[in-house]
Amino acid sequence: MHMGSTHDSTISSAECEKLLKNLVIPPRPLVLDTLMAMRNDPNINLQKVVTVIASDLALSATILKAANSPIIKRGKRISSVSQAVSLLGIKNVVNLVSGLVLRTRLTGKAPAGIEVFWERAMLISLICTELAQHFGLSSEDGASYALFHNSGIALMLMRYPHYERTLELIEMASDDRVSKVETELHGTSHDIVGYLVGLAWNMPEPFCQAILLQYDPGVFDTRVNLPLDHDARQTIALTRAATNVWRTLTPGKRDAGWDALSAAVLGLLGIDPAEFEDWRDRMHAQLAV
């Protein structure tokens, strides 16, 4: 049974060529290889990570900002990179730094909306981590995926002059309409563009597929045959739930697609809806500080 995919799970080579002519995807930076090696090294120690970050002002500022987020901060203000890395944990730090690398490589002469986009991506990534920890869910790639899954938006902001207006429209659209709205206005959508970024940067194929299929209505129904394993589906579900927390942060603000998806998303994660709502309220109170 297939419940009507948003689009095919593969992109034709002709479509790839056409998109790549219009979108310049920067090459994968070497520092990302270093970071991923550090993330996967069982013998990595705190001091090695601190040394890499402390040598770069932009990286240091990002990590300190994350550590002092209302979600993470435990009491007094964090003022040193060493404290921040210790508090956040090595894998979270490498994920955040990877996100910053992505940000600096994909953002040239930035339109006004790009800063708001990256702030949002980082916050959703932090919420995603907190969500997984609170409900005891293992998500190796959750924080990375939360940062990378909308990377196509960054490129489209750079490429299409009126894309900021499109972003406003898709924020008000249900999930199954997002790609359609973008395609009608620009000839492609950020899930496809993000998939191409992932391929160009040699990200694992399941990770790229999760970017491509994030709006497919069958993602949260394991009876639907898609090229995604359970971990990939859970990662998408975690990010979608974290996005709901962010979208409803302002009182009275709605998440247009959540009502249709919430039962399936939370069901896949094994989270009771009432427990999720209680936790979301607590997160809102924390973030309002």
Phi, psi and omega in degrees: 000131176232129188264046174069085180296153174297318173200173181298157182278000173231154179252131181293153181297328179294319179294320177302311181301316181298315180293319183292339175290325183270338184240122178269110178266118181297151179294153177298124181288145181298328182298333179294323177298317179299315182296316181294324177296320178294319182298324184265000182275114182294342182260009182297139177243162186304318186296324178298316180294316180300317181299315180298315185287318183296339181280355183231119184299319182294319178295317180301314182298319181295315182292320178295321179297316180296317182295332180265008174296145178302337180289323189261319190302135178239083178094237190291159182294138178273126186240352180239150179298321180300314177299317184296315181295319179297319182289316185283328185091147188299314184295319177298319180297314180296321176299314181295318179294321177300320177297321178293321177299314178303315182300312184289330180281329183269351186247111177264248174283102194280133168289164186303324186288348187291324181295317178298319180300313183290325176299317179296315182300317181293318181295317179296324177297317179294319178297319180301315179298315181295320179299312180298317181293317184296319184262011174065038180259135177273127179214088183301320185254007186304308183293320178297315181297319179300325177284320189269338193296334178253023181300334177299331178297318180300315180292321180290327174298323180285328190268322187250118186302328185256018185290334177301322177293322178298320178302320178297320181293317183286338174294332181265359185264151172290159186304322183287353180258344188304304183297324181295317179299313180297316182295320178299323186269330188231355178085356175203179182223160189289339176292321177291315180297318178297323176299317179294323175299313180301316178296315182296331182263013177057035174288155181303144183304317178300324179296315179295318179297324179294326175293313183296322188260014187300334180257005179292128183296344180272356185302318187267007177242106186292350176284342181275128183280109177226156178283054180225133174274180184298319181299319180294318178297319180294323178297316178297318181296318177301314181294322179293320178293319177296323178297323177298319178300315181294316184293332183259014182297319178278126181306134178087351181276135184258158171250103191303326185264355191292319183302320182287333188253339194303317182298317181290318181297308183291328176297317178296325181277348182071032181252130176292131183305319180295321178295320178297317181296321177298314180295319178299318178298319179294321178296319178300318179296319179297315184287340181280349182296000000 
